[in-house]
Amino acid sequence: MKTRLRQTAKLCHWAARLRLPLLLPLAVLLVALWTLDGASRAEARPPSFANRTYPVEQVFHVLGALNAMNGAPQEHSSVVFHQGYVAQVYSEENDRPRGGIAFFDLTDPAAPRLVARTEENTNRLAEQHAIGFHNQDGRQYAALLAIDGVEIWDWTNVAQPQQVSRVTLPGVAVGYGVGAWWLAWQAPYLYVSGASNGIYIIDTSDPAHPFLVDRDDGPNPIPTSETGGFRIGPIFAVGNLLVISANDGRGY
């Protein structure tokens, strides 16, 4: 900063000799300060999982783990990246899952660092086979599977994740046979595979007030008798295509 101020003083000196307006050095000073401020903001950005070079003895070996030792006390089935952090939604596979949400900094893969965790309003979160994301009105939302349906959370601030809403889906319960198994969020619609129940379609135009879509003369959920006759597992919405696959047999 002292160097920049000395440079600015020199500019002022030359401006006086050449009878230039003082706006020039002032502008330079403002640019210098703005640049410094911008650099500070860049340094404050969330972490990222950068490419690294690993010695041969570490290749295909476990470097670190997310578990009860560092902030994730229950089971989980997947993790996702969000704002540069690894997000883990943990729970148990029963009707009292003791769920929670944790965010980790994996800048050093060998030493995962817990940066935030909550177990507030997470007591109905299920095993997360998939997590959906949607940005709306400056907020970052995540759709999570629950033991009786789905929940929408605001993950804009990872230090304070907030439950925004929840939808109880008729027929959904704990287990592989009738559980909420997978989801795909292509706003404003959220598609949820309900195993033997079929496919649920939820309108999330207002994330705070989601509701099951009225399909006029068609049922919601769409029964498996109309989707190939198999228990539905993974589901993916791609453009105007909806891809589903079976949990317990061949078919797609």
SVG drawing of the C-alpha trace seen along z (x, -y; Angstrom):
<svg xmlns="http://www.w3.org/2000/svg" viewBox="-60 -24 67 82">
<polyline fill="none" stroke="black" stroke-width="0.4" points="0.0,0.0 2.9,-2.4 4.4,-1.8 1.0,-2.7 0.8,-5.8 4.3,-6.9 3.4,-6.2 0.3,-8.4 2.4,-11.2 4.7,-11.1 1.7,-11.4 0.5,-14.4 3.9,-16.0 4.0,-15.5 0.4,-16.6 1.3,-19.9 4.3,-20.5 2.3,-19.8 -0.7,-21.7 -2.9,-18.6 -6.1,-18.4 -5.9,-16.5 -8.6,-14.1 -5.9,-11.9 -4.0,-11.0 -7.3,-10.7 -8.6,-8.3 -5.4,-6.3 -5.7,-6.1 -9.3,-5.0 -8.4,-2.3 -5.6,-1.2 -7.8,-1.0 -10.5,0.8 -8.0,3.3 -6.7,4.0 -10.3,4.5 -11.0,6.8 -8.0,8.9 -9.3,9.1 -12.6,10.4 -10.9,12.9 -9.0,14.3 -12.3,14.7 -13.9,16.9 -15.0,20.4 -12.5,23.2 -12.3,25.4 -11.2,29.0 -8.2,28.2 -6.3,30.7 -3.3,32.0 -0.3,34.1 -0.1,37.1 2.9,39.4 2.6,43.0 2.1,44.4 -1.1,42.3 -2.8,43.2 -5.9,45.3 -5.5,45.1 -7.8,43.4 -6.4,39.9 -9.2,38.7 -12.7,39.5 -16.0,37.8 -17.3,39.7 -18.2,39.3 -14.6,38.3 -14.9,35.0 -18.6,34.1 -20.7,36.7 -22.0,39.1 -24.6,41.1 -24.8,43.0 -24.9,41.4 -25.1,42.5 -23.7,39.6 -22.0,36.1 -22.2,33.1 -20.2,30.0 -21.9,26.7 -20.1,23.3 -16.8,25.1 -17.7,27.1 -18.6,30.8 -22.1,31.1 -23.1,34.3 -26.6,35.1 -26.5,38.0 -29.3,40.1 -30.3,43.6 -32.5,45.9 -35.5,46.0 -38.5,43.9 -36.4,41.9 -33.3,41.2 -31.6,38.6 -30.5,36.7 -28.2,33.8 -26.5,31.6 -22.7,30.9 -20.4,28.8 -16.7,29.6 -13.7,27.8 -11.6,30.3 -8.9,27.9 -6.6,30.5 -8.1,33.9 -6.1,35.6 -7.6,33.3 -11.3,32.6 -12.4,29.6 -16.0,29.2 -17.1,25.7 -20.8,25.9 -23.4,28.5 -27.0,28.5 -29.5,31.0 -32.3,28.5 -35.4,29.6 -33.5,32.5 -35.2,35.3 -37.1,36.5 -34.4,36.4 -33.8,39.8 -30.8,41.4 -29.9,39.0 -29.6,41.0 -29.9,37.6 -30.0,33.9 -31.5,31.3 -30.5,27.7 -32.2,24.5 -31.3,20.8 -34.2,18.4 -34.4,14.7 -30.8,14.7 -31.3,17.7 -29.7,21.2 -32.1,24.0 -31.6,27.7 -34.2,30.4 -33.7,33.3 -35.4,36.7 -37.4,37.3 -38.9,40.4 -42.4,39.3 -41.7,37.0 -39.3,34.2 -38.0,31.0 -36.6,27.8 -33.8,26.1 -32.1,22.7 -28.3,23.3 -27.4,19.8 -25.4,19.4 -23.8,22.7 -23.2,21.6 -26.9,21.3 -28.9,23.8 -32.6,23.3 -35.6,25.6 -37.9,23.6 -40.7,26.1 -41.7,29.8 -44.1,31.9 -45.6,35.1 -46.2,37.4 -49.2,39.8 -48.1,43.4 -44.4,42.7 -42.9,44.4 -39.5,45.7 -38.2,48.6 -37.2,49.7 -40.7,50.6 -42.6,47.3 -39.9,44.8 -39.0,41.5 -36.0,42.9 -34.6,40.3 -35.4,36.8 -34.7,34.5 -35.3,30.8 -36.0,29.0 -37.6,25.9 -40.4,25.2 -41.0,28.9 -39.5,31.4 -39.8,35.1 -39.6,37.7 -39.4,41.4 -41.5,43.2 -40.5,46.8 -43.7,48.9 -45.8,45.7 -44.7,44.3 -43.6,40.8 -44.6,37.7 -44.6,34.2 -44.3,31.2 -44.7,27.6 -42.0,25.5 -42.7,22.1 -42.7,20.8 -40.1,22.9 -41.8,21.9 -45.1,23.4 -44.6,26.5 -47.6,28.6 -48.5,31.7 -49.4,30.8 -53.0,31.3 -52.7,33.5 -56.4,33.0 -57.6,36.5 -54.2,38.1 -53.1,39.3 -50.3,37.9 -48.2,40.0 -48.1,41.5 -48.5,45.3 -45.9,47.8 -48.5,49.4 -48.1,46.4 -44.3,46.3 -43.1,49.8 -44.4,51.8 -41.2,51.8 -40.3,50.3 -38.8,46.9 -35.4,45.9 -33.1,43.3 -34.9,40.6 -33.4,37.8 -35.0,34.8 -33.1,33.7 -34.9,31.1 -38.3,32.5 -37.2,36.0 -37.7,37.9 -35.5,41.0 -36.3,43.6 -34.7,46.9 -35.6,49.9 -34.6,50.7 -35.3,54.4 -35.1,55.7 -34.2,54.9 -35.9,52.0 -35.6,48.3"/>
</svg>
